[in-house]
Amino acid sequence: MVRVTPVQALDLPELAPYRTMRRQHKQREEGFFVAEGEKVVRRLIESELEIVSLLLPEKWFEQYAGVLEKRPEKELPVFLAERNLLEELTGFSFFQGVLAVARVPKVFTIEEVLTRSVPPRLLLAVDGVSSAENLGGLIRNCVAFGVNALLVADNCCSAWLRRSVRSSMGTIFKLPVLEMVNLPDRLSFLRKEGFHLIAAHAHAEERSVSGADFRKDCVIVLGSEGHGISQEVLKLCDEEVVIPMQNQVDSLNVATAGAIFLYEASRQRAKV
């Protein structure tokens, strides 16, 4: 049931998650996240994630009303506010003024991912990625190319930060994300399960991305732009693969590199 409340100020206790949304790490610790933007919020409404509340202009509520009535929550608070009031929350003018707060979903285990999926499985693991925008872009790539799960190492930022959710364009609601992963431990486990571990390494000499075999169960491992993959993780990988580049460019944005690797994996698997 949708409960609509017009607001002229942001001091209601129920609006506390919106007032504190710049303190994203604190929110993540408390188990919720903020979604912003019309498309992201719409995808949230259409997902199975638990929504805490929405805060938006009345014109957007009218467009969402039909899908909101289908939500399973016993009571779903919707707060209506003018855009100039909403801009106080973000500190800048944003076009749609659509916000929502939702619960971070239950964390999957790697064992559950393997049980729920069928071979050949495709996983992506990230090591040392600290940019929420880059992580969000990787999530979008994962969903676009059929990745079964994303493993986010404990030295990365959270996938549920507001900028990551926004950069993913809400596709994160469709992807199993395993956060705070002890990456060496989980990669060792996957090797024992027969997975082939492929490291995206800017200085690999033996094999280019088009020459790697992505047709069986495999994990693509990506590192940060600054430091790449840690030596501990790199030693666990079966092979190091490079994206050939010209004009003395030696690295790409991690989301761009991920897209290239995932496209090649998708291309090869389409021929199987």
N, C-alpha and C positions, 0 to 999 in steps of 0.2 A: 504494500500500500504506500502510495506517495503522499508525503505530508509537505505542503508548500507553505513557506514562510517568507514574506517580503521583509527585507532588512534595509535600514538606512545607516547603520553603523556596524562595525566589525567586532563589537565587544561581547557578543554572545558566547557563552562557554563552548557551545557546539562548534564555533568557528575557530577555536584555538589551533587546530592543525593547519588552517590556512594562514593564520597570523604568524606561525612559526615555520612556514615552509622554506625559508631561507636557511634554517638549521636542519639541512637534509639528513645529516648523519645521525642526529638525535632522533628524527622521525623513523629512520631505518631501524634503529635500535628498538624502537617501540612497536615495530611491526606494521607500519603503514607507509603509504607513499602518496604523492600528489600527482595527478594527471592533468595536463593542461592542453588546450587546443580542441577545436571541434572534432576533428577526425580521431584524435587519441581518446577523447572522452566517449565518443560514439562507440569505438571499438571496445572500450572498457564496459559500457552498458551492454553490449552484445556478448560479452565474455561471461565465464562462469565465476569470475572473481567476486569476492564480497565487497560491495560498495558501502562506504560509511555515510557519505553525503555528497551533494553537488552544490556548487555555488556558481551562478551564472545569470546573465540578463534574461528577462522574461521572454524575449523573442526566441531564444535558443531553447528554453523550456518547452515552448509550444511545438517546436520541431521534434523534441525528444519524447514528448508525452506518450505517444503510442508504444514505443519500445520500453519506456520506463514502467508502464503498467504491467509488463510481462516479467519484471524482475522478481526473484524469489524472496527478497527481504520482506519481513513482516511489516516493517515501517522504514521507508527510505526518505530521509529529510532532504528537501530541495530548498535552498535559500536563493531568493531572487534579489539581485542588486544591480544598480546602474554601473556602467563600465568605468566611470571615473572613480567610483568607490573601489572597484576591483583592482584598478591600477595602483592603488595605495599598497596592495599586497606585493606586487611584483617590482614596483619602483620604476616601471616603464610602461609605455603604451603598447598593449598587445591587441591584435585585431579583433579576435572573437570574444575574449573575456570569459572563456568557459573553463571551469575548474572542477575537479572531483577528488575526493579522498577515498582510498580503498585499502584493504588489507593485503599485505604481501602474502602470496599463496604458500601453501605447504611446500617445504623443500623436498625435492626428490632425492633419492639415493641413486648411485650409479647402477646398483643392482636392480632397482625398479625400472630404470630407463631400459636396461637390457631386456628385462622381462616383457615390457610393453612394446618393444620394437622387434622388427624382423630383419635378418641379414639381407643384403649387406648394410650395416649400420654406418652412419657418418656422424662423427662427433667433432666439435671444435673446442679447443682449450686455449685459454689466454693466460699469459704469464707477465705480470708487471704492468698491465695496462691501467693507467691512472686517470685517463681522460674519460669522463662520463659520455661526452658526445661521441667519441670513437667507439666506446663500448656499445652505445645505442645503435650506431651504424652497423657494427658487427652483428648485433641481434637481428636487425632488419635483413641483413644478408643471409643469416642462418635460416630464417623463416622462408625467404625467397627461394633458397636452393635445397630445402628439405632436410636440414640438419636435425638429428634426433635429439640432441641436447647440447647445451653450452656449459663448459666447466670453467668457472671463474676462480682463479687461484686466490689464496688469502693475501697476496701482495697487490691485488687489484682494487679498484673502487667498486662500489656496489652497483649492480645492474638496475637497482630500483631507485637510484637517485633521480630527481625530477628531470634533469637534463638527459639522462640516459633513456628514460621512458619516452620523453618527447622526441629524441633523436631516432628512437626505434619506430616512431609513428604508431605506437600501440601494438606493434607486432610481438612485443615481449609477452603479451597475454596469451600467445599461442605456443610459446617455447618453454620446455623444461630447462630451468636455469639452476645449476648447482653452484652455490656461492660458498666463499670461505673454504675452498677445497685445498687440502694438502696435495698439491699437484703431483709431486714425485710419487707419493704413495698411490694415488689413483691411477696414474699412468702405468706404474708397475703392475697394478691389478689388471688393467686392461690388456697389457702385453700377455699376461698369463691366460687371459680369456681369448687370445688369438688376434687381437687388434694390431694393425700395422701403424706405427707412430711416425708421422711425417712432419718434420720441423721446417717452418718457413724461415730460412736463414739467408741473410743478405750476402754472406761471403762463402756460401757453398760453391764448390767448383765442379763436382761430379755430375750433377743432374739438374736440369731445368724443370719447371713445374709441369710442362707438357710431357716430360719423360717419366714422371712418377706414375705409379699404378694406384689409382683411387677406387678400383672396382670391388675390393673386398672390404671387410670391416676395417675402418681406419679412423685415426684421430689426427686432425690437422692442428698443429701447435703453433701459436703466434706469440710473439713477444712485443715489448714496447718499442717505439721508434728510437728512443734514446739508447737503450741498453740491449735490446733484443731479448732473446731467450736466455735465462740463466744457465750457467754451465751444469748445474745439478740436473735441470730438466733436459737440457740438450743431450746429455750423456745417455738418457733413457730412450731417446728417439732412434728409430731404426735407420732413418736416412735424413739428410739435410738437403733441402731443395731450394733453388733460387728462382726468382722472377727475372728473366733477362731484361736489362735496361740499357739505354744508350745515353750519350752526352754526359757521362760521368755522374749520373744520378745513381746513388747506391742504396736508396731505400724509399719506400712509399708509406703514406699514411696507413696505419694498421687496418683500418676498415677497407681501404682500397685493396690492400694486399689480400685481405680475407676474401673479398669478392672475387678476385682473380683465381685464388685457389679453389673456392667453392664452385665457381663456374666450371673450371676444368674437371672437378670431381663429378659435377652434374652431367657434363658432356660425355665423360667416359661411361658413366653408369647408364645413360640413355641408350648406349649401344649394346649393353649386356642382354 
